[in-house]
């Protein structure tokens, strides 16, 4: 299977399962997509560490 075919199929599945528009899929990182899939499956998802939280707070201030 070609990458484009696999990516298109995964984008469609993300749209159905997560309600994502294509832009949301293409802007997500593989790690973000994996975390959501694990959460949907009921797998334990580790909370972000302090450094990750600091980066998130800097990138997305509550301003």
N, CA, C and O atoms as CSV, one atom per row, in Angstrom:
chain,resi,resn,atom,element,x,y,z
A,1,UNK,N,N,0.843,-1.173,0.000
A,1,UNK,CA,C,0.000,0.000,0.000
A,1,UNK,C,C,0.890,1.239,0.000
A,1,UNK,O,O,1.868,1.322,0.744
A,2,UNK,N,N,0.537,2.180,-0.834
A,2,UNK,CA,C,1.286,3.443,-0.901
A,2,UNK,C,C,0.985,4.311,0.319
A,2,UNK,O,O,-0.079,4.198,0.928
A,3,UNK,N,N,1.941,5.180,0.669
A,3,UNK,CA,C,1.755,6.077,1.807
A,3,UNK,C,C,0.493,6.921,1.636
A,3,UNK,O,O,-0.295,7.061,2.571
A,4,UNK,N,N,0.305,7.484,0.442
A,4,UNK,CA,C,-0.849,8.354,0.212
A,4,UNK,C,C,-2.160,7.606,0.441
A,4,UNK,O,O,-3.109,8.167,0.989
A,5,UNK,N,N,-2.214,6.354,0.028
A,5,UNK,CA,C,-3.427,5.561,0.234
A,5,UNK,C,C,-3.669,5.300,1.720
A,5,UNK,O,O,-4.788,5.442,2.213
A,6,UNK,N,N,-2.606,4.917,2.421
A,6,UNK,CA,C,-2.730,4.640,3.856
A,6,UNK,C,C,-3.093,5.906,4.628
A,6,UNK,O,O,-3.929,5.858,5.530
A,7,UNK,N,N,-2.474,7.036,4.285
A,7,UNK,CA,C,-2.760,8.285,4.979
A,7,UNK,C,C,-4.197,8.734,4.726
A,7,UNK,O,O,-4.873,9.212,5.637
A,8,UNK,N,N,-4.655,8.579,3.496
A,8,UNK,CA,C,-6.034,8.943,3.182
A,8,UNK,C,C,-7.031,8.096,3.944
A,8,UNK,O,O,-8.048,8.594,4.427
A,9,UNK,N,N,-6.733,6.821,4.047
A,9,UNK,CA,C,-7.609,5.915,4.804
A,9,UNK,C,C,-7.622,6.279,6.286
A,9,UNK,O,O,-8.683,6.300,6.909
A,10,UNK,N,N,-6.462,6.563,6.847
A,10,UNK,CA,C,-6.372,6.950,8.253
A,10,UNK,C,C,-7.068,8.287,8.496
A,10,UNK,O,O,-7.708,8.472,9.531
A,11,UNK,N,N,-6.949,9.208,7.561
A,11,UNK,CA,C,-7.639,10.496,7.695
A,11,UNK,C,C,-9.144,10.290,7.735
A,11,UNK,O,O,-9.842,10.935,8.517
A,12,UNK,N,N,-9.646,9.395,6.897
A,12,UNK,CA,C,-11.075,9.085,6.907
A,12,UNK,C,C,-11.514,8.468,8.222
A,12,UNK,O,O,-12.572,8.813,8.748
A,13,UNK,N,N,-10.717,7.567,8.753
A,13,UNK,CA,C,-11.043,6.930,10.027
A,13,UNK,C,C,-11.025,7.953,11.157
A,13,UNK,O,O,-11.869,7.899,12.052
A,14,UNK,N,N,-10.074,8.887,11.125
A,14,UNK,CA,C,-10.029,9.935,12.151
A,14,UNK,C,C,-11.260,10.821,12.047
A,14,UNK,O,O,-11.789,11.279,13.060
A,15,UNK,N,N,-11.709,11.060,10.844
A,15,UNK,CA,C,-12.920,11.856,10.664
A,15,UNK,C,C,-14.137,11.183,11.265
A,15,UNK,O,O,-14.957,11.831,11.917
A,16,UNK,N,N,-14.254,9.887,11.047
A,16,UNK,CA,C,-15.404,9.149,11.569
A,16,UNK,C,C,-15.300,8.968,13.084
A,16,UNK,O,O,-16.253,9.255,13.809
A,17,UNK,N,N,-14.162,8.499,13.559
A,17,UNK,CA,C,-14.015,8.164,14.978
A,17,UNK,C,C,-13.854,9.384,15.875
A,17,UNK,O,O,-14.340,9.392,17.006
A,18,UNK,N,N,-13.172,10.418,15.374
A,18,UNK,CA,C,-12.843,11.570,16.213
A,18,UNK,C,C,-13.615,12.824,15.824
A,18,UNK,O,O,-13.570,13.826,16.538
A,19,UNK,N,N,-14.313,12.778,14.711
A,19,UNK,CA,C,-15.039,13.949,14.242
A,19,UNK,C,C,-14.123,15.017,13.670
A,19,UNK,O,O,-14.487,16.191,13.616
A,20,UNK,N,N,-12.932,14.609,13.242
A,20,UNK,CA,C,-11.958,15.558,12.729
A,20,UNK,C,C,-12.220,15.900,11.271
A,20,UNK,O,O,-12.549,15.031,10.463
A,21,UNK,N,N,-12.071,17.177,10.947
A,21,UNK,CA,C,-12.008,17.601,9.550
A,21,UNK,C,C,-10.617,17.228,9.027
A,21,UNK,O,O,-9.700,17.027,9.823
A,22,UNK,N,N,-10.445,17.134,7.716
A,22,UNK,CA,C,-9.122,16.766,7.185
A,22,UNK,C,C,-7.989,17.646,7.708
A,22,UNK,O,O,-6.897,17.144,7.974
A,23,UNK,N,N,-8.230,18.946,7.859
A,23,UNK,CA,C,-7.160,19.836,8.345
A,23,UNK,C,C,-6.693,19.440,9.738
A,23,UNK,O,O,-5.499,19.513,10.029
A,24,UNK,N,N,-7.608,19.024,10.600
A,24,UNK,CA,C,-7.222,18.613,11.959
A,24,UNK,C,C,-6.328,17.381,11.909
A,24,UNK,O,O,-5.360,17.279,12.663
A,25,UNK,N,N,-6.652,16.451,11.023
A,25,UNK,CA,C,-5.822,15.248,10.886
A,25,UNK,C,C,-4.416,15.616,10.432
A,25,UNK,O,O,-3.433,15.154,11.013
A,26,UNK,N,N,-4.316,16.451,9.391
A,26,UNK,CA,C,-3.005,16.766,8.831
A,26,UNK,C,C,-2.179,17.650,9.755
A,26,UNK,O,O,-0.955,17.679,9.629
A,27,UNK,N,N,-2.805,18.369,10.676
A,27,UNK,CA,C,-2.067,19.205,11.625
A,27,UNK,C,C,-1.642,18.425,12.863
A,27,UNK,O,O,-0.770,18.876,13.605
A,28,UNK,N,N,-2.240,17.273,13.095
A,28,UNK,CA,C,-1.911,16.476,14.282
A,28,UNK,C,C,-0.581,15.749,14.081
A,28,UNK,O,O,-0.212,15.380,12.966
A,29,UNK,N,N,0.114,15.558,15.180
A,29,UNK,CA,C,1.344,14.760,15.122
A,29,UNK,C,C,0.975,13.293,15.288
A,29,UNK,O,O,-0.099,12.981,15.803
A,30,UNK,N,N,1.849,12.389,14.859
A,30,UNK,CA,C,1.580,10.965,15.097
A,30,UNK,C,C,1.386,10.658,16.584
A,30,UNK,O,O,0.567,9.809,16.936
A,31,UNK,N,N,2.126,11.335,17.450
A,31,UNK,CA,C,1.985,11.102,18.889
A,31,UNK,C,C,0.603,11.517,19.386
A,31,UNK,O,O,0.016,10.836,20.228
A,32,UNK,N,N,0.079,12.634,18.869
A,32,UNK,CA,C,-1.264,13.076,19.263
A,32,UNK,C,C,-2.321,12.079,18.797
A,32,UNK,O,O,-3.233,11.733,19.548
A,33,UNK,N,N,-2.195,11.631,17.581
A,33,UNK,CA,C,-3.150,10.656,17.052
A,33,UNK,C,C,-3.080,9.355,17.854
A,33,UNK,O,O,-4.114,8.776,18.186
A,34,UNK,N,N,-1.886,8.903,18.160
A,34,UNK,CA,C,-1.717,7.682,18.943
A,34,UNK,C,C,-2.337,7.829,20.334
A,34,UNK,O,O,-2.992,6.903,20.812
A,35,UNK,N,N,-2.145,8.966,20.986
A,35,UNK,CA,C,-2.722,9.187,22.313
A,35,UNK,C,C,-4.246,9.118,22.267
A,35,UNK,O,O,-4.870,8.551,23.164
A,36,UNK,N,N,-4.847,9.694,21.227
A,36,UNK,CA,C,-6.303,9.647,21.105
A,36,UNK,C,C,-6.805,8.235,20.832
A,36,UNK,O,O,-7.819,7.816,21.391
A,37,UNK,N,N,-6.109,7.512,19.987
A,37,UNK,CA,C,-6.506,6.127,19.705
A,37,UNK,C,C,-6.407,5.291,20.970
A,37,UNK,O,O,-7.298,4.492,21.259
A,38,UNK,N,N,-5.339,5.467,21.718
A,38,UNK,CA,C,-5.184,4.715,22.973
A,38,UNK,C,C,-6.293,5.066,23.960
A,38,UNK,O,O,-6.831,4.185,24.631
A,39,UNK,N,N,-6.632,6.342,24.048
A,39,UNK,CA,C,-7.704,6.756,24.963
A,39,UNK,C,C,-9.038,6.154,24.536
A,39,UNK,O,O,-9.817,5.713,25.381
A,40,UNK,N,N,-9.307,6.133,23.235
A,40,UNK,CA,C,-10.559,5.538,22.745
A,40,UNK,C,C,-10.623,4.042,23.027
A,40,UNK,O,O,-11.697,3.495,23.277
A,41,UNK,N,N,-9.462,3.384,22.985
A,41,UNK,CA,C,-9.421,1.946,23.267
A,41,UNK,C,C,-9.506,1.652,24.759
A,41,UNK,O,O,-9.715,0.507,25.159
A,42,UNK,N,N,-9.345,2.688,25.585
A,42,UNK,CA,C,-9.373,2.488,27.026
A,42,UNK,C,C,-8.018,2.182,27.625
A,42,UNK,O,O,-7.920,1.816,28.796
A,43,UNK,N,N,-6.972,2.332,26.827
A,43,UNK,CA,C,-5.615,2.117,27.341
A,43,UNK,C,C,-5.256,3.228,28.319
A,43,UNK,O,O,-5.771,4.343,28.235
A,44,UNK,N,N,-4.384,2.909,29.222
A,44,UNK,CA,C,-3.873,3.922,30.137
A,44,UNK,C,C,-3.026,4.911,29.352
A,44,UNK,O,O,-2.153,4.513,28.580
A,45,UNK,N,N,-3.279,6.176,29.546
A,45,UNK,CA,C,-2.494,7.228,28.900
A,45,UNK,C,C,-1.808,8.021,29.996
A,45,UNK,O,O,-2.465,8.597,30.862
A,46,UNK,N,N,-0.486,8.048,29.954
A,46,UNK,CA,C,0.280,8.753,30.985
A,46,UNK,C,C,0.037,10.250,30.877
A,46,UNK,O,O,-0.030,10.787,29.771
A,47,UNK,N,N,-0.095,10.927,32.008
A,47,UNK,CA,C,-0.258,12.388,31.965
A,47,UNK,C,C,1.030,13.039,31.473
A,47,UNK,O,O,2.106,12.454,31.596
A,48,UNK,N,N,0.929,14.244,30.918
A,48,UNK,CA,C,2.140,14.921,30.458
A,48,UNK,C,C,3.035,15.299,31.630
A,48,UNK,O,O,2.560,15.572,32.732
A,49,UNK,N,N,4.338,15.310,31.370
A,49,UNK,CA,C,5.282,15.700,32.422
A,49,UNK,C,C,5.351,17.227,32.510
A,49,UNK,O,O,4.724,17.932,31.720
A,50,UNK,N,N,6.106,17.718,33.465
A,50,UNK,CA,C,6.198,19.150,33.710
A,50,UNK,C,C,6.721,19.940,32.516
A,50,UNK,O,O,6.223,21.026,32.222
A,51,UNK,N,N,7.724,19.398,31.828
A,51,UNK,CA,C,8.298,20.096,30.676
A,51,UNK,C,C,7.270,20.200,29.548
A,51,UNK,O,O,7.180,21.232,28.883
A,52,UNK,N,N,6.509,19.152,29.336
A,52,UNK,CA,C,5.478,19.174,28.304
A,52,UNK,C,C,4.399,20.188,28.661
A,52,UNK,O,O,3.944,20.944,27.802
A,53,UNK,N,N,3.993,20.206,29.917
A,53,UNK,CA,C,2.980,21.169,30.356
A,53,UNK,C,C,3.475,22.609,30.178
A,53,UNK,O,O,2.710,23.483,29.770
A,54,UNK,N,N,4.740,22.851,30.480
A,54,UNK,CA,C,5.298,24.197,30.322
A,54,UNK,C,C,5.277,24.620,28.855
A,54,UNK,O,O,4.927,25.759,28.545
A,55,UNK,N,N,5.653,23.702,27.942
A,55,UNK,CA,C,5.601,24.014,26.512
A,55,UNK,C,C,4.173,24.284,26.058
A,55,UNK,O,O,3.937,25.211,25.283
A,56,UNK,N,N,3.235,23.501,26.521
A,56,UNK,CA,C,1.831,23.704,26.151
A,56,UNK,C,C,1.303,25.034,26.655
A,56,UNK,O,O,0.606,25.752,25.937
A,57,UNK,N,N,1.646,25.359,27.912
A,57,UNK,CA,C,1.171,26.616,28.490
A,57,UNK,C,C,1.768,27.822,27.765
A,57,UNK,O,O,1.119,28.861,27.635
A,58,UNK,N,N,2.989,27.680,27.302
A,58,UNK,CA,C,3.620,28.759,26.553
A,58,UNK,C,C,2.986,28.877,25.162
A,58,UNK,O,O,2.748,29.982,24.675
A,59,UNK,N,N,2.721,27.748,24.537
A,59,UNK,CA,C,2.143,27.761,23.192
A,59,UNK,C,C,0.678,28.177,23.187
A,59,UNK,O,O,0.209,28.772,22.217
A,60,UNK,N,N,-0.050,27.872,24.258
A,60,UNK,CA,C,-1.476,28.148,24.322
A,60,UNK,C,C,-1.825,28.892,25.620
A,60,UNK,O,O,-2.475,28.329,26.502
A,61,UNK,N,N,-1.393,30.153,25.736
A,61,UNK,CA,C,-1.688,30.906,26.958
A,61,UNK,C,C,-3.183,31.149,27.087
A,61,UNK,O,O,-3.892,31.233,26.084
A,62,UNK,N,N,-3.657,31.259,28.308
A,62,UNK,CA,C,-5.082,31.488,28.566
A,62,UNK,C,C,-5.486,32.932,28.351
A,62,UNK,O,O,-6.673,33.256,28.365
A,63,UNK,N,N,-4.508,33.801,28.152
A,63,UNK,CA,C,-4.630,35.208,27.908
A,63,UNK,C,C,-5.959,35.748,27.785
A,63,UNK,O,O,-6.119,36.950,27.575
